[in-house]
Amino acid sequence: MTGRRGVGSSGEAHPARAEAASKTASAAGAHARQFGSALAATSRPLLPHLALGALAAAAVAFPLGMFYLRYPNEFVAPLSRFSILGDWMEKEVVIAGQPVANIVLRQLSLGFQAYTATPLRHWYTPDVPILRDLPAAFFLLGAALMLLRLRDERVWLVALWLVAFGVAGGLSESTPAAQRYIFVAPAVAVLVALPLAEVAARFPQATRRGRALLALGLGAVLLIAAAFDLQFYFGDYTLSRRFSDTNTEVAHNLGMLLKDSGLEDQGVHVYFFGQPRMGWESIRTLSYLAPKASFTDVLEPLAAAPYWDVALPSAFVFLPETLADLEWVRQAYPQGEVMDRDSATGGRLYTLFLVR
């Protein structure tokens, strides 16, 4: 008797569960249809814009994709040249005496410190990170605010942007190389502005006078930060000429001289005595500033007067370390004139001997 009741109870439970499951599935289906209808209604007006965006993206990506499919080595060339995960890593393991994991973590740390702590390097060397003291403080406050709002999808765009470039900078040679952070500048600016925007948002009900004072205060903070940066980059840094070297100055000075004096328009031919320090093609500024001029590198020191069949006008350019050759050239072309050009920081830059 008891056994029959047990079987009967169990048999009655199965239809009840089946009915509950059926109702749940029906409700879920109804919700799904409702959500689908709402999504279709809201997205239908956006379809032309989405199609136009996809078409614009394809117009940009298609030729690049075809090129890289044809020349795949060109796509991976930057990675193979500048990645630390190759020959560089093998050498660094030997030099540092540390395992690969430690070196990678160190590099990633440097990649992220470029924003506020570690000075940039590799060609552009201002001896400061991307952000100097005051903007760096706002950046760190913005990063803290961003971490508190990770549930906001809008935060993820900026966060992933910053993380991607921090990782890319850390996994490339010469960390942190300044030129690899150019495209992260807008995200950095957003994070610097975030704490200021937060302060403004804290007083939505302020009086007109209060809002004006708040705007003036926040504007003053931005102006102070901008003034310090302007003074540094256009004052201290520019005047120090740290982004230049002697070879760059030689090329720029000579190119401007040929252009401004009219020698370029006259088709001057330049014999460049710069070896072994530089050739005329070492810095492409020359061919850009004086495209109508022609150039020849003199590769070996002269041992006698060079009685070459030169076209007029011709210019012989001597760096300070090759100036001894000037006497040989002067013997061959005594009608020439000597022009000394000095560096902006003092000292002889080069000597030009002009034969007309």
C-alpha positions as a Markdown table, in Angstrom:
| # | Residue | x | y | z |
|---|---|---|---|---|
| 1 | Met | 0.0 | 0.0 | 0.0 |
| 2 | Thr | 2.8 | 2.3 | 0.9 |
| 3 | Gly | 4.7 | 1.4 | -2.2 |
| 4 | Arg | 1.7 | 2.2 | -4.3 |
| 5 | Arg | 1.3 | 5.7 | -2.8 |
| 6 | Gly | 5.0 | 6.3 | -3.4 |
| 7 | Val | 4.7 | 5.4 | -7.0 |
| 8 | Gly | 1.6 | 7.4 | -7.4 |
| 9 | Ser | 3.2 | 10.5 | -5.8 |
| 10 | Ser | 6.2 | 10.2 | -8.0 |
| 11 | Gly | 4.0 | 9.9 | -11.0 |
| 12 | Glu | 2.0 | 12.9 | -10.1 |
| 13 | Ala | 5.2 | 15.0 | -9.6 |
| 14 | His | 6.5 | 14.5 | -13.1 |
| 15 | Pro | 3.6 | 16.2 | -14.9 |
| 16 | Ala | 3.8 | 19.1 | -12.4 |
| 17 | Arg | 7.5 | 19.6 | -13.1 |
| 18 | Ala | 6.9 | 19.3 | -16.9 |
| 19 | Glu | 4.2 | 21.9 | -16.7 |
| 20 | Ala | 6.4 | 24.3 | -14.7 |
| 21 | Ala | 9.2 | 23.8 | -17.2 |
| 22 | Ser | 6.8 | 24.5 | -20.1 |
| 23 | Lys | 5.6 | 27.7 | -18.5 |
| 24 | Thr | 9.2 | 28.8 | -17.9 |
| 25 | Ala | 10.1 | 28.1 | -21.5 |
| 26 | Ser | 7.1 | 30.0 | -22.7 |
| 27 | Ala | 7.8 | 33.0 | -20.5 |
| 28 | Ala | 11.5 | 33.0 | -21.7 |
| 29 | Gly | 10.4 | 32.8 | -25.3 |
| 30 | Ala | 8.0 | 35.7 | -24.8 |
| 31 | His | 10.7 | 37.8 | -23.2 |
| 32 | Ala | 13.1 | 36.9 | -26.0 |
| 33 | Arg | 10.5 | 37.9 | -28.7 |
| 34 | Gln | 9.8 | 41.1 | -26.8 |
| 35 | Phe | 13.5 | 42.0 | -26.5 |
| 36 | Gly | 14.0 | 41.1 | -30.2 |
| 37 | Ser | 11.1 | 43.3 | -31.3 |
| 38 | Ala | 12.4 | 46.2 | -29.1 |
| 39 | Leu | 15.9 | 45.8 | -30.5 |
| 40 | Ala | 14.7 | 45.7 | -34.1 |
| 41 | Ala | 12.6 | 48.8 | -33.5 |
| 42 | Thr | 15.5 | 50.8 | -32.0 |
| 43 | Ser | 18.2 | 49.6 | -34.4 |
| 44 | Arg | 16.3 | 49.8 | -37.7 |
| 45 | Pro | 16.8 | 53.6 | -38.0 |
| 46 | Leu | 20.6 | 53.0 | -37.3 |
| 47 | Leu | 21.0 | 50.4 | -40.1 |
| 48 | Pro | 21.9 | 53.0 | -42.8 |
| 49 | His | 24.5 | 54.6 | -40.5 |
| 50 | Leu | 25.9 | 51.2 | -39.6 |
| 51 | Ala | 26.1 | 50.2 | -43.3 |
| 52 | Leu | 27.9 | 53.5 | -44.1 |
| 53 | Gly | 30.3 | 53.0 | -41.3 |
| 54 | Ala | 31.0 | 49.4 | -42.4 |
| 55 | Leu | 31.6 | 50.6 | -46.0 |
| 56 | Ala | 34.0 | 53.3 | -44.8 |
| 57 | Ala | 35.9 | 50.8 | -42.7 |
| 58 | Ala | 36.1 | 48.4 | -45.7 |
| 59 | Ala | 37.3 | 51.2 | -48.0 |
| 60 | Val | 40.2 | 51.8 | -45.6 |
| 61 | Ala | 40.9 | 48.1 | -44.7 |
| 62 | Phe | 40.5 | 46.5 | -48.1 |
| 63 | Pro | 43.5 | 47.9 | -49.9 |
| 64 | Leu | 45.7 | 47.4 | -46.8 |
| 65 | Gly | 44.4 | 43.8 | -46.4 |
| 66 | Met | 45.1 | 43.0 | -50.1 |
| 67 | Phe | 48.6 | 44.5 | -49.7 |
| 68 | Tyr | 49.4 | 42.5 | -46.6 |
| 69 | Leu | 48.0 | 39.3 | -48.0 |
| 70 | Arg | 50.4 | 39.8 | -51.0 |
| 71 | Tyr | 53.3 | 40.8 | -48.8 |
| 72 | Pro | 52.8 | 39.2 | -45.4 |
| 73 | Asn | 56.4 | 39.9 | -44.3 |
| 74 | Glu | 55.6 | 43.6 | -44.5 |
| 75 | Phe | 52.9 | 43.2 | -41.9 |
| 76 | Val | 55.1 | 41.4 | -39.4 |
| 77 | Ala | 58.2 | 43.4 | -40.1 |
| 78 | Pro | 57.7 | 46.1 | -37.4 |
| 79 | Leu | 57.0 | 43.4 | -34.8 |
| 80 | Ser | 60.2 | 41.5 | -35.8 |
| 81 | Arg | 62.3 | 44.6 | -35.8 |
| 82 | Phe | 61.2 | 46.1 | -32.5 |
| 83 | Ser | 59.7 | 43.3 | -30.4 |
| 84 | Ile | 61.6 | 42.2 | -27.3 |
| 85 | Leu | 60.4 | 38.6 | -27.8 |
| 86 | Gly | 63.3 | 37.5 | -29.9 |
| 87 | Asp | 67.0 | 38.2 | -30.2 |
| 88 | Trp | 66.7 | 41.1 | -27.8 |
| 89 | Met | 65.3 | 38.8 | -25.1 |
| 90 | Glu | 68.0 | 36.2 | -25.6 |
| 91 | Lys | 70.7 | 38.8 | -25.1 |
| 92 | Glu | 68.9 | 40.4 | -22.1 |
| 93 | Val | 68.6 | 37.1 | -20.3 |
| 94 | Val | 72.4 | 36.7 | -20.5 |
| 95 | Ile | 73.2 | 40.4 | -19.6 |
| 96 | Ala | 70.7 | 40.7 | -16.7 |
| 97 | Gly | 71.0 | 37.1 | -15.4 |
| 98 | Gln | 67.2 | 37.0 | -14.9 |
| 99 | Pro | 64.5 | 34.7 | -16.2 |
| 100 | Val | 62.3 | 35.7 | -19.1 |
| 101 | Ala | 59.2 | 36.3 | -16.9 |
| 102 | Asn | 61.1 | 38.8 | -14.7 |
| 103 | Ile | 62.3 | 40.7 | -17.7 |
| 104 | Val | 58.9 | 40.8 | -19.3 |
| 105 | Leu | 57.3 | 42.1 | -16.1 |
| 106 | Arg | 60.0 | 44.7 | -15.8 |
| 107 | Gln | 59.4 | 45.9 | -19.4 |
| 108 | Leu | 55.7 | 46.0 | -18.9 |
| 109 | Ser | 56.2 | 48.1 | -15.7 |
| 110 | Leu | 58.3 | 50.6 | -17.7 |
| 111 | Gly | 55.7 | 50.7 | -20.4 |
| 112 | Phe | 53.0 | 51.8 | -18.0 |
| 113 | Gln | 55.4 | 54.1 | -16.1 |
| 114 | Ala | 55.9 | 56.1 | -19.2 |
| 115 | Tyr | 52.6 | 57.9 | -18.5 |
| 116 | Thr | 53.7 | 59.5 | -15.2 |
| 117 | Ala | 57.0 | 58.2 | -13.8 |
| 118 | Thr | 59.7 | 57.1 | -16.3 |
| 119 | Pro | 61.2 | 59.6 | -18.8 |
| 120 | Leu | 60.6 | 58.9 | -22.4 |
| 121 | Arg | 63.6 | 57.9 | -24.5 |
| 122 | His | 64.8 | 56.8 | -28.0 |
| 123 | Trp | 65.3 | 59.9 | -30.3 |
| 124 | Tyr | 62.9 | 62.1 | -28.4 |
| 125 | Thr | 64.5 | 62.5 | -24.9 |
| 126 | Pro | 62.9 | 65.3 | -22.9 |
| 127 | Asp | 64.0 | 63.7 | -19.6 |
| 128 | Val | 60.3 | 63.7 | -18.4 |
| 129 | Pro | 57.5 | 61.2 | -18.8 |
| 130 | Ile | 54.5 | 61.9 | -21.0 |
| 131 | Leu | 52.9 | 63.9 | -18.3 |
| 132 | Arg | 54.7 | 66.3 | -16.0 |
| 133 | Asp | 53.9 | 66.7 | -12.3 |
| 134 | Leu | 50.5 | 68.5 | -12.2 |
| 135 | Pro | 48.9 | 66.7 | -15.2 |
| 136 | Ala | 50.4 | 63.4 | -13.9 |
| 137 | Ala | 48.6 | 64.0 | -10.5 |
| 138 | Phe | 45.3 | 64.5 | -12.3 |
| 139 | Phe | 46.0 | 61.4 | -14.5 |
| 140 | Leu | 46.4 | 59.3 | -11.4 |
| 141 | Leu | 43.2 | 60.6 | -9.9 |
| 142 | Gly | 41.4 | 59.9 | -13.1 |
| 143 | Ala | 42.8 | 56.4 | -13.1 |
| 144 | Ala | 41.4 | 55.9 | -9.6 |
| 145 | Leu | 38.0 | 57.2 | -10.6 |
| 146 | Met | 38.1 | 54.9 | -13.7 |
| 147 | Leu | 38.8 | 51.9 | -11.5 |
| 148 | Leu | 35.8 | 52.8 | -9.4 |
| 149 | Arg | 33.5 | 52.8 | -12.5 |
| 150 | Leu | 34.5 | 49.7 | -14.2 |
| 151 | Arg | 30.8 | 48.7 | -14.5 |
| 152 | Asp | 30.4 | 51.7 | -16.9 |
| 153 | Glu | 31.0 | 50.4 | -20.4 |
| 154 | Arg | 32.3 | 53.8 | -21.5 |
| 155 | Val | 35.2 | 53.5 | -19.1 |
| 156 | Trp | 36.4 | 50.4 | -20.9 |
| 157 | Leu | 37.2 | 52.2 | -24.2 |
| 158 | Val | 39.6 | 54.5 | -22.5 |
| 159 | Ala | 41.0 | 51.8 | -20.2 |
| 160 | Leu | 41.7 | 49.3 | -23.0 |
| 161 | Trp | 43.2 | 52.2 | -25.0 |
| 162 | Leu | 45.7 | 53.0 | -22.3 |
| 163 | Val | 46.4 | 49.3 | -21.5 |
| 164 | Ala | 47.0 | 48.4 | -25.1 |
| 165 | Phe | 49.7 | 51.1 | -25.6 |
| 166 | Gly | 51.2 | 50.4 | -22.2 |
| 167 | Val | 51.7 | 46.8 | -23.2 |
| 168 | Ala | 52.9 | 47.6 | -26.7 |
| 169 | Gly | 55.4 | 50.1 | -25.3 |
| 170 | Gly | 56.6 | 47.5 | -22.8 |
| 171 | Leu | 57.0 | 44.7 | -25.3 |
| 172 | Ser | 59.1 | 46.8 | -27.7 |
| 173 | Glu | 62.7 | 47.8 | -27.6 |
| 174 | Ser | 64.0 | 51.0 | -25.9 |
| 175 | Thr | 61.1 | 51.0 | -23.5 |
| 176 | Pro | 59.5 | 53.6 | -23.1 |
| 177 | Ala | 60.2 | 54.8 | -26.7 |
| 178 | Ala | 58.4 | 58.1 | -27.2 |
| 179 | Gln | 57.2 | 57.5 | -30.7 |
| 180 | Arg | 55.1 | 54.5 | -29.7 |
| 181 | Tyr | 52.8 | 56.6 | -27.5 |
| 182 | Ile | 51.7 | 59.2 | -29.9 |
| 183 | Phe | 48.2 | 57.7 | -30.6 |
| 184 | Val | 47.4 | 57.3 | -26.9 |
| 185 | Ala | 47.5 | 61.0 | -26.3 |
| 186 | Pro | 43.7 | 61.5 | -26.6 |
| 187 | Ala | 43.1 | 58.8 | -23.9 |
| 188 | Val | 45.7 | 60.4 | -21.6 |
| 189 | Ala | 44.0 | 63.8 | -22.0 |
| 190 | Val | 40.6 | 62.2 | -21.2 |
| 191 | Leu | 42.0 | 60.8 | -18.0 |
| 192 | Val | 43.6 | 64.1 | -17.0 |
| 193 | Ala | 40.2 | 65.8 | -17.5 |
| 194 | Leu | 38.2 | 63.2 | -15.6 |
| 195 | Pro | 38.8 | 64.4 | -12.0 |
| 196 | Leu | 38.1 | 68.0 | -13.1 |
| 197 | Ala | 34.8 | 66.9 | -14.7 |
| 198 | Glu | 34.0 | 65.0 | -11.5 |
| 199 | Val | 34.5 | 68.1 | -9.4 |
| 200 | Ala | 32.2 | 70.1 | -11.7 |
| 201 | Ala | 29.6 | 67.3 | -11.6 |
| 202 | Arg | 29.5 | 67.4 | -7.8 |
| 203 | Phe | 27.8 | 70.8 | -7.8 |
| 204 | Pro | 24.9 | 70.5 | -10.2 |
| 205 | Gln | 22.6 | 72.7 | -8.1 |
| 206 | Ala | 25.1 | 75.5 | -7.5 |
| 207 | Thr | 24.0 | 79.1 | -8.0 |
| 208 | Arg | 25.0 | 81.0 | -11.1 |
| 209 | Arg | 27.7 | 82.8 | -9.1 |
| 210 | Gly | 28.9 | 79.4 | -7.7 |
| 211 | Arg | 29.0 | 77.8 | -11.2 |
| 212 | Ala | 31.0 | 80.8 | -12.5 |
| 213 | Leu | 33.5 | 80.6 | -9.6 |
| 214 | Leu | 33.8 | 76.8 | -10.1 |
| 215 | Ala | 34.4 | 77.3 | -13.8 |
| 216 | Leu | 37.0 | 80.0 | -13.2 |
| 217 | Gly | 38.8 | 77.8 | -10.6 |
| 218 | Leu | 38.9 | 74.7 | -12.8 |
| 219 | Gly | 40.0 | 76.9 | -15.8 |
| 220 | Ala | 42.8 | 78.4 | -13.7 |
| 221 | Val | 44.1 | 74.9 | -12.8 |
| 222 | Leu | 44.1 | 73.9 | -16.5 |
| 223 | Leu | 45.8 | 77.2 | -17.4 |
| 224 | Ile | 48.5 | 76.7 | -14.8 |
| 225 | Ala | 49.2 | 73.2 | -15.9 |
| 226 | Ala | 49.3 | 74.3 | -19.6 |
| 227 | Ala | 51.6 | 77.3 | -18.7 |
| 228 | Phe | 54.1 | 75.0 | -17.0 |
| 229 | Asp | 54.1 | 72.7 | -20.0 |
| 230 | Leu | 54.5 | 75.5 | -22.5 |
| 231 | Gln | 57.3 | 77.0 | -20.6 |
| 232 | Phe | 59.1 | 73.6 | -20.5 |
| 233 | Tyr | 58.6 | 72.5 | -24.1 |
| 234 | Phe | 58.9 | 75.8 | -25.8 |
| 235 | Gly | 61.4 | 77.3 | -23.4 |
| 236 | Asp | 63.8 | 74.9 | -21.6 |
| 237 | Tyr | 63.5 | 71.9 | -23.9 |
| 238 | Thr | 63.5 | 73.8 | -27.3 |
| 239 | Leu | 66.4 | 76.0 | -26.3 |
| 240 | Ser | 68.4 | 73.0 | -25.1 |
| 241 | Arg | 68.3 | 71.5 | -28.6 |
| 242 | Arg | 68.1 | 68.0 | -27.1 |
| 243 | Phe | 66.1 | 66.8 | -30.1 |
| 244 | Ser | 68.8 | 67.7 | -32.5 |
| 245 | Asp | 72.4 | 66.7 | -33.2 |
| 246 | Thr | 75.3 | 68.1 | -35.2 |
| 247 | Asn | 74.6 | 66.1 | -38.3 |
| 248 | Thr | 70.9 | 67.2 | -38.3 |
| 249 | Glu | 72.0 | 70.8 | -37.9 |
| 250 | Val | 74.5 | 70.4 | -40.8 |
| 251 | Ala | 71.9 | 69.1 | -43.1 |
| 252 | His | 69.3 | 71.7 | -42.2 |
| 253 | Asn | 71.7 | 74.6 | -42.3 |
| 254 | Leu | 73.2 | 73.6 | -45.7 |
| 255 | Gly | 69.8 | 72.9 | -47.2 |
| 256 | Met | 68.5 | 76.4 | -46.2 |
| 257 | Leu | 71.7 | 78.0 | -47.4 |
| 258 | Leu | 71.4 | 76.4 | -50.8 |
| 259 | Lys | 67.7 | 77.3 | -51.0 |
| 260 | Asp | 68.0 | 80.9 | -49.7 |
| 261 | Ser | 71.1 | 81.8 | -51.7 |
| 262 | Gly | 69.5 | 80.7 | -55.0 |
| 263 | Leu | 72.3 | 78.1 | -55.6 |
| 264 | Glu | 69.7 | 75.4 | -55.7 |
| 265 | Asp | 67.8 | 77.1 | -58.5 |
| 266 | Gln | 71.1 | 77.4 | -60.4 |
| 267 | Gly | 71.5 | 73.6 | -60.3 |
| 268 | Val | 74.5 | 73.6 | -57.9 |
| 269 | His | 76.4 | 70.4 | -57.5 |
| 270 | Val | 77.6 | 69.7 | -53.9 |
| 271 | Tyr | 80.7 | 67.6 | -53.2 |
| 272 | Phe | 80.2 | 66.5 | -49.6 |
| 273 | Phe | 83.4 | 65.8 | -47.5 |
| 274 | Gly | 81.7 | 64.2 | -44.5 |
| 275 | Gln | 83.1 | 60.7 | -44.1 |
| 276 | Pro | 83.3 | 58.8 | -41.9 |
| 277 | Arg | 80.8 | 60.8 | -39.7 |
| 278 | Met | 78.1 | 61.4 | -42.3 |
| 279 | Gly | 77.2 | 61.4 | -45.9 |
| 280 | Trp | 74.9 | 63.8 | -47.6 |
| 281 | Glu | 72.1 | 61.2 | -47.5 |
| 282 | Ser | 72.6 | 60.5 | -43.8 |
| 283 | Ile | 69.9 | 63.1 | -43.1 |
| 284 | Arg | 67.2 | 63.4 | -45.7 |
| 285 | Thr | 66.6 | 67.0 | -44.9 |
| 286 | Leu | 69.0 | 68.0 | -47.7 |
| 287 | Ser | 67.1 | 66.4 | -50.5 |
| 288 | Tyr | 63.9 | 67.9 | -49.1 |
| 289 | Leu | 65.1 | 71.5 | -48.7 |
| 290 | Ala | 67.1 | 71.6 | -51.9 |
| 291 | Pro | 65.6 | 69.1 | -54.3 |
| 292 | Lys | 67.1 | 70.8 | -57.4 |
| 293 | Ala | 70.6 | 70.5 | -56.1 |
| 294 | Ser | 72.7 | 67.4 | -56.8 |
| 295 | Phe | 75.2 | 65.8 | -54.4 |
| 296 | Thr | 78.3 | 63.6 | -54.4 |
| 297 | Asp | 79.9 | 62.0 | -51.4 |
| 298 | Val | 83.7 | 62.2 | -51.3 |
| 299 | Leu | 84.5 | 58.9 | -49.6 |
| 300 | Glu | 88.3 | 59.1 | -49.2 |
| 301 | Pro | 90.6 | 61.9 | -48.0 |
| 302 | Leu | 92.4 | 63.8 | -50.8 |
| 303 | Ala | 96.1 | 63.2 | -51.5 |
| 304 | Ala | 96.5 | 65.8 | -54.2 |
| 305 | Ala | 94.6 | 68.6 | -55.8 |
| 306 | Pro | 91.4 | 67.3 | -57.4 |
| 307 | Tyr | 91.3 | 68.6 | -61.0 |
| 308 | Trp | 87.8 | 67.4 | -61.6 |
| 309 | Asp | 85.7 | 68.6 | -64.5 |
| 310 | Val | 83.1 | 70.3 | -62.3 |
| 311 | Ala | 80.0 | 72.0 | -63.5 |
| 312 | Leu | 79.4 | 75.6 | -62.3 |
| 313 | Pro | 78.3 | 76.4 | -59.8 |
| 314 | Ser | 79.8 | 73.8 | -57.5 |
| 315 | Ala | 80.1 | 73.7 | -53.8 |
| 316 | Phe | 82.6 | 71.7 | -51.7 |
| 317 | Val | 81.4 | 71.2 | -48.1 |
| 318 | Phe | 83.9 | 70.2 | -45.4 |
| 319 | Leu | 83.1 | 69.2 | -41.8 |
| 320 | Pro | 85.6 | 70.3 | -39.2 |
| 321 | Glu | 87.3 | 66.9 | -39.2 |
| 322 | Thr | 87.7 | 66.9 | -43.0 |
| 323 | Leu | 88.8 | 70.6 | -43.3 |
| 324 | Ala | 92.4 | 69.6 | -44.3 |
| 325 | Asp | 91.0 | 68.7 | -47.8 |
| 326 | Leu | 90.1 | 72.3 | -48.3 |
| 327 | Glu | 93.6 | 73.2 | -49.2 |
| 328 | Trp | 93.8 | 70.6 | -52.0 |
| 329 | Val | 90.5 | 71.9 | -53.4 |
| 330 | Arg | 91.6 | 75.5 | -53.2 |
| 331 | Gln | 94.8 | 74.7 | -55.2 |
| 332 | Ala | 92.6 | 73.2 | -57.9 |
| 333 | Tyr | 90.1 | 76.0 | -58.0 |
| 334 | Pro | 91.8 | 79.2 | -56.7 |
| 335 | Gln | 88.8 | 81.4 | -57.9 |
| 336 | Gly | 86.5 | 79.9 | -55.2 |
| 337 | Glu | 85.3 | 81.6 | -52.1 |
| 338 | Val | 85.2 | 80.3 | -48.5 |
| 339 | Met | 82.1 | 80.5 | -46.4 |
| 340 | Asp | 82.2 | 79.4 | -42.7 |
| 341 | Arg | 79.0 | 78.3 | -41.1 |
| 342 | Asp | 78.7 | 78.1 | -37.3 |
| 343 | Ser | 76.4 | 76.1 | -35.1 |
| 344 | Ala | 73.6 | 77.8 | -33.1 |
| 345 | Thr | 75.3 | 76.5 | -29.9 |
| 346 | Gly | 78.7 | 77.8 | -30.9 |
| 347 | Gly | 81.6 | 76.2 | -32.8 |
| 348 | Arg | 82.2 | 75.6 | -36.5 |
| 349 | Leu | 79.4 | 73.6 | -38.2 |
| 350 | Tyr | 81.0 | 73.2 | -41.7 |
| 351 | Thr | 82.9 | 75.2 | -44.2 |
| 352 | Leu | 81.6 | 75.7 | -47.8 |
| 353 | Phe | 84.0 | 76.4 | -50.7 |
| 354 | Leu | 82.0 | 77.8 | -53.6 |
| 355 | Val | 83.2 | 77.8 | -57.2 |
| 356 | Arg | 81.2 | 79.8 | -59.7 |
